[in-house]
Amino acid sequence: MSNIKATSVDLQWSPPKHDGGAPILSYIVEYKAATQHRWIKSAQDVTDTTHRVSGIVEGYDYEFRVAACNKAGTGQFSEPSKSVLVKEKIGEP
């Protein structure tokens, strides 16, 4: 995770080690507040291994996960990321 702001986080991940014999076509990215159980889809059909999750609420801890898709279907989601507190960084005076 990088570029953590008040309402967005930039994610980057590595492709899965095994693609089941078919190339990866896209990814699904989900997030949730660390205290919640329901995952929210941020995007599907992401064709790169980076994505900006937008529209999240400042002051909450969030977790993120990714699933790869190919012509056989959608794979299992990754393990959730470590939670990250989303807040605007304040610069030095």
C-alpha positions as CSV (number, residue, x, y, z in Angstrom):
1,M,0.0,0.0,0.0
2,S,1.2,3.5,-0.8
3,N,-0.1,7.0,-1.2
4,I,-2.5,6.7,1.7
5,K,-4.8,9.7,1.8
6,A,-8.0,10.7,3.6
7,T,-10.3,9.0,1.1
8,S,-8.1,6.7,-1.0
9,V,-5.3,4.1,-0.9
10,D,-3.1,2.9,-3.8
11,L,-2.6,-0.9,-3.8
12,Q,0.0,-3.0,-5.6
13,W,0.2,-6.8,-5.7
14,S,2.1,-9.6,-7.4
15,P,0.3,-12.0,-9.9
16,P,-0.5,-15.4,-8.5
17,K,2.3,-18.0,-8.8
18,H,-0.1,-20.5,-10.5
19,D,-2.7,-19.4,-13.1
20,G,-4.3,-22.8,-13.6
21,G,-3.0,-23.1,-17.2
22,A,-4.7,-19.9,-18.5
23,P,-3.3,-16.4,-18.5
24,I,-4.7,-13.9,-16.0
25,L,-7.2,-11.6,-17.7
26,S,-8.1,-9.3,-14.8
27,Y,-8.4,-8.9,-11.0
28,I,-11.2,-8.1,-8.6
29,V,-10.3,-5.8,-5.7
30,E,-12.3,-5.6,-2.5
31,Y,-12.0,-3.8,0.8
32,K,-13.7,-3.6,4.2
33,A,-13.4,-1.7,7.5
34,A,-11.3,-3.9,9.8
35,T,-14.2,-4.1,12.3
36,Q,-16.7,-5.2,9.7
37,H,-17.4,-8.6,8.1
38,R,-18.8,-7.5,4.7
39,W,-16.3,-7.0,1.8
40,I,-17.1,-4.2,-0.7
41,K,-16.1,-4.5,-4.3
42,S,-13.9,-1.6,-5.3
43,A,-13.3,-2.7,-8.8
44,Q,-13.5,-5.6,-11.2
45,D,-11.8,-6.1,-14.5
46,V,-8.6,-4.4,-13.3
47,T,-6.0,-5.4,-15.9
48,D,-2.9,-4.2,-14.1
49,T,-1.5,-5.2,-10.7
50,T,-2.2,-1.7,-9.2
51,H,-5.4,0.0,-8.2
52,R,-6.5,3.1,-6.3
53,V,-9.3,2.3,-3.9
54,S,-11.4,5.5,-3.6
55,G,-14.4,6.6,-1.6
56,I,-13.3,5.2,1.8
57,V,-13.8,7.1,5.0
58,E,-11.0,8.9,6.8
59,G,-10.2,7.7,10.3
60,Y,-11.1,4.0,9.8
61,D,-8.8,1.0,9.6
62,Y,-9.2,-0.9,6.3
63,E,-8.2,-4.3,4.9
64,F,-7.9,-5.2,1.2
65,R,-7.9,-8.4,-0.9
66,V,-7.5,-9.3,-4.5
67,A,-8.7,-12.2,-6.7
68,A,-7.4,-13.1,-10.2
69,C,-9.7,-14.0,-13.1
70,N,-9.0,-16.0,-16.2
71,K,-11.2,-17.9,-18.8
72,A,-11.8,-20.6,-16.2
73,G,-13.3,-18.2,-13.7
74,T,-12.3,-16.3,-10.6
75,G,-9.7,-17.7,-8.2
76,Q,-9.7,-17.5,-4.5
77,F,-9.1,-14.2,-2.9
78,S,-5.8,-13.4,-1.4
79,E,-5.3,-13.3,2.4
80,P,-6.5,-9.8,3.6
81,S,-3.8,-7.2,3.9
82,K,-2.7,-5.9,7.2
83,S,-5.1,-3.1,8.3
84,V,-4.2,0.4,7.5
85,L,-5.5,3.6,9.1
86,V,-6.7,5.9,6.4
87,K,-6.0,9.6,7.2
88,E,-4.5,12.6,5.5
89,K,-0.8,12.9,6.3
90,I,0.1,16.2,7.8
91,G,3.4,17.7,6.6
92,E,6.1,19.0,8.8
93,P,5.9,22.7,9.8
